[in-house]
Structure formats: structure tokens, C-alpha cells
């Protein structure tokens, strides 16, 4: 019974410490890039009738953290990346300085539009927890 | 508990700062999106006629920073905003404005003949040069830059159709390299800043 009690308190302490850290520790990232790559062979796969989608309809960025869209073309032919024509071996890096919703023409999507939503940097403890949680979900999905 | 520990560990990893220093991703410090490495901008196909004289070629502007815009003179919002912003950027540049050339190519040759484009551009800045030509030639030019344009039928069935078109601005340096692409909505200050940065490049 005592062991269960100790375990419960330990668990509560760990969760509280993690929540405190997630809420108050400064946010930091290795790179501000949000990268998307067209892999080598994409054109060949498309020519073979396969559907290859690289860019999602909506991309979420956060000022000061991941606020640069990075598009890399690793294929052997020029590729249209949303509104940008990127040559083989070339990259295109688009920085954002204002929180807003940006719409771009994109023939790759049925809607004809690609939306980039740029949010303000997390300012409150709750915002930081949410941002970390979203990053966690993104990493575990990858 | 193991699952909780793994989650906490992954959460911690998600926010651990990295201390490795990366190369500056935007060494010329542009507000616009930057191509790396820059490559020669595509030359215009034969048959794009200029509002000032002869055919419109890119080579003609070597030594200047070229801002290439695709649009149409009946455009209700995007084109007037972009052209007014670029005219203001030229004013901000003062004596350096001579090194900046705005080139506006129509996506609507049906209605935009040379005289019409010339008159339209003169309302913004006398230095702006326009281009028009046969639809197939203009489509080829757009293909080379990855620009898009599509006719929008009039809602009421009349003759006054619209055009959906790329709203970004292509930035070409003095050596004719396609350096950057500025999305719609940036300020005149941002354009003036980037033109100055590109002017400083060799």
C-alpha cells in the first residue's frame, strides 16, 4: 500500500515538473526552416501515373520558431512547388515576418490554393505547452 | 508508466535547443523568398512586345534589378496595389531608382494591347515597361517562370470576364539571375530594401 502511495506521488511530481517545464522553459529550435522536399524520381513516378503530393493544403508556421518555408527539389527536372518553380538541385526559402494567413495559387491542389498560416510566437505558458504538444505530435507522426 | 516516460522524453526532445551552428540560410538578407543557388532567369520568348520599343527581352535590362510582374489592366485589386507599391518603392530609392526596372507582362492579351498597357502603367510610374503579345507566346513566358493565369467567366454571363493570375513578383539581379520571389502584400519598404540588397551584389 505504501509503495503504491509513493509511486502515485512520484508520478504526480514528474507530471507537474514536466508541465512546469513545458509551460515556462524558453522555446528554442535547431532551425527555423519548415522543410518540404521533392525526392529524386518524383517526376518518373508521376509519369507512371502515381499520385505524388508533397505540399499539404495548409501549412502552419510560428513566428520566431519555424517561420521559414523551405522547398527543396531533389529531382532531375524543374518542379512547381505551390507558386514557385524550383530547378533541379535548387531550394527556395521564404521567410515570414508577420502573423497572418497567406494564400498562394497552387495548381497541385484541387482547390487551386495553398494556405500558409503564420501564428504569433507563443507568449503564455499555455501557448508554450500547446506548441510543444503540437511539435511532439508532429515528431511522433514522422 | 513506461508509455508516459517515453512521451515525456519525446516531448523534451521536441524542444531541446540545438547548439550546432548552421550556415546563414539567407546570406543576402532579403525579405523575399530566396533561390539557392540562383540560376539565370529565363529569357523571354520572341514575340513579347514592349510598350516602349521593340521586343521585350530580359537581356536588355542587364545591369538593373528587374521586378517582373504578371497581371492585367482590368485587375480590380492585386495589380493596382502591386504597381502602386512598386512605384512607391522607386520613390524610396531616390537616386538609386534608376537601377530598378519594373516589367509588367499582361496575362490578358485579348484586352491588353500595347497602347492600353502603356497608358495603364503611365498612371503608376513613367519608367515601368509593359509587355503583351499573342496568347501562346505569353503562356510560354509564364511557363518559363512558373506563373499561372486563368480566365474567369463573367458571373452574369456578360463580356466582362476576370483573370486569376500569379500575384508574386520575380526579382532578377543585375547579372540576370533569378534571385528571389516576393509574395503579394509586402510593403514598398520591403521592396526598396531588397532592391538595395540586390544592387549591392556583384
Interface residues (C-beta under 8 A of the other chain):
Chain A: X11 X14 X15 X18 X21 X22 X25 X27 X28 X29 X30 X31 X32 X33 X68 X69 X70 X78 X80 X83 X84 X85 X86 X87 X90 X91 X92 X93 X94 X95 X97 X102 X104 X105 X107 X112 X132 X133 X135 X136 X138 X139 X140
Chain B: X1 X4 X7 X8 X10 X11 X12 X13 X14 X15 X16 X17 X18 X20 X22 X25 X26 X31 X32 X33 X34 X35 X36 X37 X39 X145 X146 X148 X164 X165 X166 X167 X168 X181 X183 X185
